[in-house]
Amino acid sequence: MSTTTYSVIGMTCGHCEGSVRSEVAKLDGVTGIEVSAAAGRLTVTSTAELDDAAVLAAVDEAGYSATRA
């Protein structure tokens, strides 16, 4: 099991959190997602090491930008 945290820029509300959660949940191996607009954080738990590029692309697809924290 692997847990990785990302800083997300641009989220302001619960809808933003839901958009990010929805896109990241589409990635293979994801078992848990915690998103906080207030903290600007995304924490992803997965069965194996995730490809950072895939997570960042999913956040981008939701309309935000992110970096690994």
Secondary structure as GFF3:
##gff-version 3
##sequence-region A 1 69
A	DSSP	beta_strand	2	9	.	.	.	ID=ss1
A	DSSP	alpha_helix	14	24	.	.	.	ID=ss2
A	DSSP	beta_strand	30	36	.	.	.	ID=ss3
A	DSSP	beta_strand	41	46	.	.	.	ID=ss4
A	DSSP	alpha_helix	52	61	.	.	.	ID=ss5
A	DSSP	beta_strand	65	68	.	.	.	ID=ss6
###
